[in-house]
Amino acid sequence: MVDQYDKEAGLIHVLVERHNTQRLPRAMSLKEKVERGELLTDFDVNFITEISSGMNQIIPLIRHRPECQKMATEMLNLCTEIAEKALLNERQQ
């Protein structure tokens, strides 16, 4: 039988893989987009919102894993940076 630790380790592996292959590249693309002065689409805004709410859901899982906490904090900071720049771009239109 798989114990709770093994389940959590497997889930964390999947989350890290998704972060590295999907979420981080997409977020970096959005950062480049807003740095060029472009506006975010509704799809882009939904992506940022999904990341923020998703992070709230995994807090109990990463509570005792500093490396995951660092990754989550960096992603939230990146999303905040994107959102702030996107808002500035909106105001300048």
C-alpha positions as CSV (number, residue, x, y, z in Angstrom):
1,M,0.0,0.0,0.0
2,V,1.2,3.5,-0.9
3,D,1.6,5.7,2.2
4,Q,0.8,9.3,2.4
5,Y,4.4,10.4,2.0
6,D,4.7,8.5,-1.3
7,K,1.5,10.1,-2.5
8,E,2.6,13.6,-1.6
9,A,6.1,12.9,-3.2
10,G,4.4,11.8,-6.4
11,L,2.1,14.8,-6.5
12,I,4.9,17.2,-5.9
13,H,6.9,15.6,-8.7
14,V,3.9,16.1,-11.1
15,L,3.5,19.7,-9.9
16,V,7.2,20.5,-10.3
17,E,7.2,19.0,-13.8
18,R,4.1,21.0,-14.8
19,H,5.8,24.1,-13.4
20,N,8.9,23.6,-15.4
21,T,7.4,22.5,-18.7
22,Q,4.2,24.5,-18.8
23,R,3.6,27.2,-16.3
24,L,7.0,28.9,-16.0
25,P,7.5,29.1,-19.8
26,R,4.0,30.5,-20.3
27,A,4.5,33.0,-17.5
28,M,7.9,34.1,-18.9
29,S,6.2,34.6,-22.3
30,L,3.6,36.8,-20.7
31,K,6.3,38.8,-18.9
32,E,8.0,39.4,-22.3
33,K,4.6,40.4,-23.7
34,V,3.8,43.0,-21.1
35,E,7.4,44.3,-21.2
36,R,6.8,45.1,-24.9
37,G,3.8,47.2,-23.8
38,E,1.2,44.7,-25.0
39,L,-2.0,44.1,-23.2
40,L,-3.0,40.7,-21.8
41,T,-5.9,38.8,-23.3
42,D,-8.7,37.3,-21.1
43,F,-7.0,34.0,-21.6
44,D,-3.8,35.4,-20.3
45,V,-5.5,36.9,-17.2
46,N,-7.2,33.6,-16.6
47,F,-3.8,31.9,-16.6
48,I,-2.4,34.3,-14.0
49,T,-5.6,33.9,-11.9
50,E,-5.4,30.1,-12.1
51,I,-1.8,30.1,-10.9
52,S,-2.6,32.3,-8.0
53,S,-5.5,30.3,-6.8
54,G,-3.6,27.0,-7.5
55,M,-0.8,28.1,-5.2
56,N,-3.3,28.6,-2.4
57,Q,-4.4,25.0,-2.8
58,I,-0.9,23.5,-2.6
59,I,0.3,25.4,0.5
60,P,-0.5,22.5,2.8
61,L,1.4,20.2,0.5
62,I,4.6,22.3,0.3
63,R,4.6,23.5,3.9
64,H,7.6,21.3,4.8
65,R,9.4,21.5,1.5
66,P,11.6,24.6,1.3
67,E,12.6,24.0,-2.3
68,C,8.9,23.9,-3.3
69,Q,8.1,27.0,-1.2
70,K,10.9,28.9,-3.1
71,M,9.5,27.8,-6.5
72,A,6.0,28.8,-5.5
73,T,7.1,32.2,-4.1
74,E,9.1,32.9,-7.2
75,M,6.1,32.1,-9.4
76,L,3.8,34.2,-7.4
77,N,6.2,37.1,-7.6
78,L,6.5,36.7,-11.3
79,C,2.7,36.7,-11.7
80,T,2.5,39.8,-9.5
81,E,5.1,41.5,-11.7
82,I,3.2,40.6,-14.8
83,A,-0.1,41.8,-13.4
84,E,1.4,45.1,-12.3
85,K,3.0,45.8,-15.7
86,A,-0.2,44.7,-17.5
87,L,-2.2,47.2,-15.4
88,L,0.3,49.9,-16.3
89,N,0.0,49.0,-19.9
90,E,-3.8,49.2,-19.7
91,R,-3.6,52.7,-18.1
92,Q,-1.3,53.9,-20.9
93,Q,-3.7,52.9,-23.7
